[in-house]
Amino acid sequence: MNDTYDVAVIGGGLLGCATAYYLARAGAGVLLLEKNQIGRHASGQNAGSLHFQLEYRMIEQGRKAAREAARALPLHLDAITAWRDLPQEIGEDCGVVQNGGIMLAETPHQIGLLTEKAELERSLGLDVTLLEGPALREHAPYLSTKVTAAAYMPHEGKANPRLVTPALARAAAARGAEIRVRSPLTELIRGAGRWRLGCADGFRARAQTVVIAAGVWTDQVAGMADVRLPVTPVALQMLATARTAPFLPHLVQHVGRRLSLKQTAEGNVLIGGGWPSAFVIREGRTDVDSPPGLRHSSITGNLDAASVIPGIRPLPVLRAWSGMTTLTPDQLPLIGEVPRRPGLYAATGGSAFTLGPTYARLLSETILTGTASLPLGPYSPARFGFLNAA
Ligand SMILES: Cc1cc2nc3c(=O)[nH]c(=O)nc-3n(C[C@H](O)[C@H](O)[C@H](O)COP(=O)(O)OP(=O)(O)OC[C@H]3O[C@@H](n4cnc5c(N)ncnc54)[C@H](O)[C@@H]3O)c2cc1C
């Protein structure tokens, strides 16, 4: 054994680095293990959208699914201030801009969806306004006339995914967290009231508490402790155009199509919104260790959806890339202690860029004090306790 820690965090994505930061800030002895590099996976590959409205993936499954997904809205509300405060908190700008976001509708059916969504969100405290006619044109003059309505949320925006996670890792290290990269966890065993950790590079440690913040590898790491979590990997892709003069101050999404759009500080337009890329299948199994391949149909579909902003059409697409993220069967986050595994916690779920600082703070509160400043019950791994009898 080399060392003993209060908490070992597995995974150096946004969730792992932010959790390590909040724990170390409170004085805990923290070890973070990352098998590759900090921010190498979903946390460095994502679209950087800070979206607080319900997303298309929640709405497309119908009213019941949208209401279920809305059970995470208290976290969305918390995330608005978490992102506002983050740059000052960690002393790095991270490209956080909260200029507002709009979700578009083009057809009467989509206007109905938008209206219903906005009512649900307002009932739960989210500041959403419906814009139509001249008010919409004035607010977003860059939109095609085929867009007939939009839901405006003033705090949505963007952050730079390439900056945020490394900045959180630096902030955690500055508060005493030990960060080991290229150190894949391969062994996680409970014994004598502690967790024993073993890594492929020979590093060994013990920890009172272990946090699995391993993204699409969540079930793999949980499996080391002989426990199963229903976390499904999802392969997505993104596009970036050439730079152009600033014209798009908002985050733009669509209520009836997969779409997210924003302009970076450098002038490129990032186009995404949940278009699938293709998992590598090796020996009949999904290989989450290989980057998914790009799908041509997703590129053309995404560009077609982006035609709601005519100014994008002449811009050459410079780059397309893929990445993997996670979803749970009910689309709610998975945050909290794993049933029947004392001291083992997990944190993952959709939109964990937007919600990541919030997940991490609430999880660290739970670990440190046994309770969080927002109820985590609806997101607890205990709801999947029936999968693990032993
Ligand atoms: C293309 C794309 C676009 C997206 N756009 C958005 C968006 O605009 N807004 C939004 O909110 N969300 C978005 N997401 C989702 C978001 O990126 C993720 O929810 C979030 O980054 C997850 O962070 P994480 O730290 O849980 O996972 P990751 O960033 O994947 O980090 C997990 C880390 O664990 C490490 N790890 C795994 N196993 C081990 C092990 N055995 N030992 C040590 N380390 C290990 C991995 O190497 C990895 O670095 C997008 C995702 C993709 C792929």
The ligand as an SDF file (V2000), in Angstrom:
LIG
                    3D

 53 58  0  0  0  0  0  0  0  0999 V2000
  -20.6060   15.1320  -28.5480 C   0  0  0  0  0  0  0  0  0  0  0  0
  -21.1650   15.4410  -27.1850 C   0  0  0  0  0  0  0  0  0  0  0  0
  -21.8180   16.6380  -26.9660 C   0  0  0  0  0  0  0  0  0  0  0  0
  -22.3290   16.9210  -25.6900 C   0  0  0  0  0  0  0  0  0  0  0  0
  -22.8580   18.1560  -25.4760 N   0  0  0  0  0  0  0  0  0  0  0  0
  -23.2470   18.4970  -24.2260 C   0  0  0  0  0  0  0  0  0  0  0  0
  -23.6900   19.8120  -23.9540 C   0  0  0  0  0  0  0  0  0  0  0  0
  -23.6810   20.6760  -24.8220 O   0  0  0  0  0  0  0  0  0  0  0  0
  -24.1170   20.1110  -22.6890 N   0  0  0  0  0  0  0  0  0  0  0  0
  -24.1300   19.1660  -21.7150 C   0  0  0  0  0  0  0  0  0  0  0  0
  -24.5770   19.4680  -20.6080 O   0  0  0  0  0  0  0  0  0  0  0  0
  -23.6600   17.9210  -21.9240 N   0  0  0  0  0  0  0  0  0  0  0  0
  -23.2000   17.5740  -23.1490 C   0  0  0  0  0  0  0  0  0  0  0  0
  -22.7010   16.3320  -23.3830 N   0  0  0  0  0  0  0  0  0  0  0  0
  -22.6180   15.3960  -22.2390 C   0  0  0  0  0  0  0  0  0  0  0  0
  -21.4270   15.7460  -21.3510 C   0  0  0  0  0  0  0  0  0  0  0  0
  -20.2740   15.9130  -22.1310 O   0  0  0  0  0  0  0  0  0  0  0  0
  -21.2050   14.6400  -20.3400 C   0  0  0  0  0  0  0  0  0  0  0  0
  -22.4250   14.3890  -19.6530 O   0  0  0  0  0  0  0  0  0  0  0  0
  -20.1410   15.0140  -19.3110 C   0  0  0  0  0  0  0  0  0  0  0  0
  -18.9890   15.5340  -19.9180 O   0  0  0  0  0  0  0  0  0  0  0  0
  -19.7900   13.7780  -18.5070 C   0  0  0  0  0  0  0  0  0  0  0  0
  -18.6840   14.0660  -17.6790 O   0  0  0  0  0  0  0  0  0  0  0  0
  -18.0370   12.8990  -16.8540 P   0  0  0  0  0  0  0  0  0  0  0  0
  -16.9660   13.4940  -16.0510 O   0  0  0  0  0  0  0  0  0  0  0  0
  -19.0970   12.1300  -16.1810 O   0  0  0  0  0  0  0  0  0  0  0  0
  -17.4720   11.8670  -17.9720 O   0  0  0  0  0  0  0  0  0  0  0  0
  -16.1300   11.8810  -18.8350 P   0  0  0  0  0  0  0  0  0  0  0  0
  -15.7730   13.2320  -19.3000 O   0  0  0  0  0  0  0  0  0  0  0  0
  -16.2980   10.8190  -19.8860 O   0  0  0  0  0  0  0  0  0  0  0  0
  -15.0370   11.4460  -17.7970 O   0  0  0  0  0  0  0  0  0  0  0  0
  -14.9490   10.1270  -17.2910 C   0  0  0  0  0  0  0  0  0  0  0  0
  -13.4780    9.8530  -17.0820 C   0  0  0  0  0  0  0  0  0  0  0  0
  -13.3240    8.6330  -16.3710 O   0  0  0  0  0  0  0  0  0  0  0  0
  -12.0940    8.0570  -16.7960 C   0  0  0  0  0  0  0  0  0  0  0  0
  -12.0990    6.6370  -16.4340 N   0  0  0  0  0  0  0  0  0  0  0  0
  -12.9250    5.6730  -16.8680 C   0  0  0  0  0  0  0  0  0  0  0  0
  -12.6020    4.4840  -16.3400 N   0  0  0  0  0  0  0  0  0  0  0  0
  -11.5350    4.7140  -15.5340 C   0  0  0  0  0  0  0  0  0  0  0  0
  -10.7300    3.8600  -14.7340 C   0  0  0  0  0  0  0  0  0  0  0  0
  -10.9480    2.5230  -14.6710 N   0  0  0  0  0  0  0  0  0  0  0  0
   -9.7050    4.3960  -14.0580 N   0  0  0  0  0  0  0  0  0  0  0  0
   -9.4500    5.7460  -14.1140 C   0  0  0  0  0  0  0  0  0  0  0  0
  -10.1710    6.5900  -14.8980 N   0  0  0  0  0  0  0  0  0  0  0  0
  -11.2110    6.0800  -15.5890 C   0  0  0  0  0  0  0  0  0  0  0  0
  -12.1180    8.2850  -18.3160 C   0  0  0  0  0  0  0  0  0  0  0  0
  -10.8540    8.1660  -18.8830 O   0  0  0  0  0  0  0  0  0  0  0  0
  -12.7200    9.6900  -18.4020 C   0  0  0  0  0  0  0  0  0  0  0  0
  -11.7140   10.6870  -18.4970 O   0  0  0  0  0  0  0  0  0  0  0  0
  -22.2090   15.9900  -24.6390 C   0  0  0  0  0  0  0  0  0  0  0  0
  -21.5440   14.7760  -24.8630 C   0  0  0  0  0  0  0  0  0  0  0  0
  -21.0220   14.5080  -26.1250 C   0  0  0  0  0  0  0  0  0  0  0  0
  -20.2830   13.2010  -26.3180 C   0  0  0  0  0  0  0  0  0  0  0  0
  1  2  1  0
  2  3  1  0
  2 52  2  0
  3  4  2  0
  4  5  1  0
  4 50  1  0
  5  6  2  0
  6  7  1  0
  6 13  1  0
  7  8  2  0
  7  9  1  0
  9 10  1  0
 10 11  2  0
 10 12  1  0
 12 13  2  0
 13 14  1  0
 14 15  1  0
 14 50  1  0
 15 16  1  0
 16 17  1  0
 16 18  1  0
 18 19  1  0
 18 20  1  0
 20 21  1  0
 20 22  1  0
 22 23  1  0
 23 24  1  0
 24 25  2  0
 24 26  1  0
 24 27  1  0
 27 28  1  0
 28 29  2  0
 28 30  1  0
 28 31  1  0
 31 32  1  0
 32 33  1  0
 33 34  1  0
 33 48  1  0
 34 35  1  0
 35 36  1  0
 35 46  1  0
 36 37  1  0
 36 45  1  0
 37 38  2  0
 38 39  1  0
 39 40  1  0
 39 45  2  0
 40 41  1  0
 40 42  2  0
 42 43  1  0
 43 44  2  0
 44 45  1  0
 46 47  1  0
 46 48  1  0
 48 49  1  0
 50 51  2  0
 51 52  1  0
 52 53  1  0
M  END
$$$$
